[in-house]
Amino acid sequence: MEARTSEKWPQGDFAYEPKWDGFRSLSWSAPEIRLDSRNERPLLRYFPELEPALRQLPEGTVVDGEIVVVIDDVTDFDALQQRIHPAESRIRKLAAETPARLVAFDILALRGEDLRRLPFRERRRRLAELCEDLEHPWHLTPSTTDVETAKRWFDEFESAGCDGIVAKDLDGPYVSGKRAMIKIKHRRTVDVVVGGFREHKDGGKIGSLLLGLYDDNGQLAFVGHCSGFGDADREELFRRFSELAADGSFGEGVRVPGAESRWSAGKDLDWTPVQPGVVVEVSYDQLEGNRFRHATRFHRWRPDKDPRECTMDQLELPEGPGFSDVVVQTGDDRPVGC
């Protein structure tokens, strides 16, 4: 079951839960131990340390949840991505150094009984009872039916790796492949410097603007991109930024656009650097270290802003509880949703 994004909190009878920054997965117990992605790709070879956790589940049980890697008590998506590696030796090494965990938030089957037709409130009760008998690395995500509590979690739990809140219809069944949940995600604005651009595939238009922030050493580091302009704007922007083309906009020894990785195979990585003097305000949802996970959303040009004021400290996460303070430790006697 999937979710659609909303910037408004839904009205009605809902359960609210943190949205964790990890890999969505289905955990299958005996007779066939499996750990699958939401598009049914096998994940267990990348997370062999989770096989004992799957064997904790009673036979005929399927749990919906998130695979996370926790470092310094906050989920680390960068470290999680490193686990998708073709070399088994590398996977084994990382499994020992940065072991993954499982956060449970729904249950599809229990001891051979198909629970998908049941309302979420009943599935949640069954899941909470199951988690009382599970041990590390299992965790139970908190859940509340109070929207004011959820709004507080939305702000406070970001420091633990929560990148929003998921709302679930308390009376709704589990509907595979449907966007039957609602996710409310964080969105913040930041002032960034345009350090380059990529040309649109049609030619003569801006495809995307490449964005940078100055680090502690005064170097402009690439942090993400901005796209989604209308055709008329794309042509005008291409003309204007072509006039600003210059060598070496991003600093030496920092992350730059176009770096090859296993995620970029087959993509056109060509880009044109520009003189770093144009500042733009954009909004973003998630961070991966000191860069934006997804494309940012353009808000406005900032001709009044000195580019040198666009620094990395704008990306600092708010202070708050850690991951271990937020999730319910399985086997714990604390009330569910504490």
N, C-alpha and C positions, 0 to 999 in steps of 0.2 A: 504494500500500500504506500502511495507516494503523497506528496504535499504540494499545495500551490502557495505561492508567496503573496502575502498581503501586508500592507502598511497600516491596516486597521485591526483592532482587536475584535474578534467575532462576538456576537451576542447569542446567548442561549446557554444550554447545559453542556459545558465543555470541561475536559481535563486539560491542564496546562503542564508541559514538561520542558526541561532545557533541551535545546538542540545542540548536540555535541559535535565537535570538529574532528570527525574521523571517517572511517569507511563503513557505510551501511552494510550489514551482513545478516544472513540467516544461519543460525547454528542448529545442526541436525544431530540427534543422538543415535545410538545403536538402533537397528542393526547396521546402518550405514553412517559412519561418522563423516560429517561434511561441514564445511564452512564456505558458504556461497555469497557472492556479491548480489546486489539487487537485480542484475541482469544475468544471474545464474552462472557466473564464471567462478570456478573453484579458487579459493583463497588460501586453503590450508597449507599448501606448499610454501607460501610466503610467511606464514605464521605458525611454524611447527610447534612452538611452545604453547599454543592454545589447544592442542589435541587433548591433554589431560583435563582441561576445562570442559570440553565437549563430552568427555566420558563421564563427567559428574552428572549429566542430565539423565533422567530416567528414560528407559527405552521408549521410543515412539513419541519423542518430544521435539518440538521445533520452536526456537526462540528468535524473535526479531530484535536487533540491537545494533550497536556501533562498536567497531574495533577502534581503540585509541591507543596511543603511546603517550605516557605521562612523564614529563621531565620537569623537575623543580615544582611539582604539584600543579602543573598546568598541561593541558593536552598540547602536543607538538605535532602539527600536521607535516612539517618538513621531515621530521624523523620517521613518521609513518610512511611517507612516500618513498623513503629510501629502501623500504622493505620489498617493494615491487622490483625485484632484481633477478636477472636470468641466472646468476651464479649461485649455486646451492651453498658454497662455502661462505659467500658474503651474507646470505640470509641467516645461516647458522650463527655467524659472528654477531650480527645485529640482534638476533633473537636473544642472545646471552647479554649483550650490552644494554639494549633498550627493549626489554620484553613488552609485548602488547597486553592489553586488557580488554575485557568485554563488558559493555554497559547494556543491560537488558531493559527494553521498554515496551515489549509486547510479546504475546505468546500465541502461536497458531495451532499448536497441538500439544497435548499433555497425556503421556502414557497411552498413546494410540487413539485418543479422542480428538476429533477435529473441532477446534474451538472458534473457527473463523466466523461462524454464524452468530456467535454470542455478542452481546453489546460490550463495548470496551470496558465499562465499569466492572463487569464480571471477569473479563480477561485479565484486567489489572489485579483483581483480587487473587485469581489463580496464580498469576506471575509472582506476586508478593509472597504467597505461601511457598511456592517453589524455591524462591531465592533464600528463604530461611534455611534451606538445606544445602545451599551451594557455598563454596568457599572461593577465596582468591584464585584466579584473577577476575571473578565475576563481581559485578556491581549492579545495583538496581537504581535506575534514574529516579529522582524525586518526582512527585506528581501532586498537583493540587487542583481543587475545583474552585478556588477563590481567585478571581481575576486580579484583585489588588495584590495578593501575594505573588502571583505570576509576574505582574509588572515590576515588583521589587526584585524578583529573581532576574528579570530581563536586564536590570542595571547591575546588580550585585554579583551575579555569577559569571560575568564576562571574564573576570580575572582567573577563573578556573578553566577556561576554554569553551565556555558556552557562547555560541554565536547567535543566539536568538531563543525564541520560545515556539514550541509546536503545540497547537490546539487540536484536541481530538474530541469528536462527538461522543459523549458518554453513552449514548444509546446506539451508536453506529457499529455495524459488523466490520470485520476485516475484509476489505475489498481489494484484492490483488490487482495491480496495474492501474488503479484509479487514484486520482488526486483528491482523496477524501479527507486529508488532514490539511491544516492551515499553519503555515510558518510565518512568524513575525520576526524579521531579522534586524540586526543592528545596522544603522546607516549613519555615518559621520561625514563631515566635510573637512577638507584639508586644502591648503594652498600649495601648489606644486609648480615646478619650472618645466617648461617644454624644452626638451633636449634633443628632439629629433622627430621624424615622422616616417611612416610607411605609406607608399603610394597605393591607391586603390587598384584592384585587379583590372579595372576597366581603363586605367591610365588617366593622367591629367586631373586626378582628384585625390584628396586626402583619404587614406584608408583608416589610419589611426595616428594619434599624437602620442609620442613617447615621453613619459613623465619622470622627473627626477626630484630628489631632495638632497640637500647638503648634509654630509655626515660630520662627525666631530673633528675630522681632519680638514674640513673645508672643501672636500671633493664632492662633486655632483654625482650621485649614484642613481641608477635606473631603478624605479619602484613600480612601474606598471604602465598601462596605456589607457587611452580614452578614445572611444569611437561613437558611432550612432548619430553622426551629423547628416543633415539633409543634403541632397545632391547639389543644390545651389551653393550651400555653405562649403561643401567639400571642394568645389572648384575654386572658390575665392580663397579658402585656407591654403590650398595647394600653391596658388600663385604667391601668396604672402610669405609662406614659410620657405618656399623655394628661394626667395630673395634673401632669406636669412641663413641659407646653407653655409656651414662652416665646419672645419675639421675639429675633432676632439672636444665635443661638448661635454661628454661625461668624463670624469676624472680617471686617472691611472690607478690600477689596482683595486677598482671597485666593480660591482656588477654592472654590465652593459647589456643593451638589447642584442638579440641575435645569437646568444651563446647556445651551442649545440647541447642537446640533452636527449635522453631516451623518450621524452615527451614531445620533442619538436621534429621528429623524423618526418621528412616529406614536406615540411612547411617552408614557405618562402620567408627567409629571415633577413632579407635585405632591408636596409633602412638608411635614411639620410640625416646626419647630425645637423643641428642648427645652433646659431649663437644663443646661449642660454640667458635670454633677457625677458621672455614672455612668461607671465605668471597667470595661472588659471585656477579657479576654485572648482574642485570636483568632490563628489561623494563616493564612498566605498562601503562595502559590507564586511568583508573578511580580510584579515591580514595573514600572510605567511612570512613570519619573521618580520623583516622590514620592507615588505613589498605587498602589493595588493594581489589577492588571490584571483579576482575576476576583473573584467573591464570596469573602469570607473564611470560615473555619470557626470557629464558636463553640467556645471551650474552657471558660471559667469567668468568673464575675463577680469583680471585684477591689475589694471595699469597703474593703480595707486600703490602696489606692493613691491617692495624691494626684493628681487630674487634671492638675495643672500639671507633674507628672513625666513625662507622656506626650508626649514631644517627637520631632521628626523625626529626631534622630540615631540612633534605633532602626533606621532603614531604611538606614543606610549599608552599601554593598556591601563585602565583604571585599577586602583588597588581594591582588594576585596578577598573573599575566602578562596582557598585552594581547592583543587579537585577532590581531595580526600575529605574536605569539609562539606562538600556539596552532595556527593553520591551517598547512597545508603550502602554501607558495606554488607555484603551478603553474609548471612549467618549472624548479623547484628541484632540486638534486641531493641534498637531504637525504632520509634514509630515510622512507618513508611511515609515518605514525603517530608522528612524533617530537614 
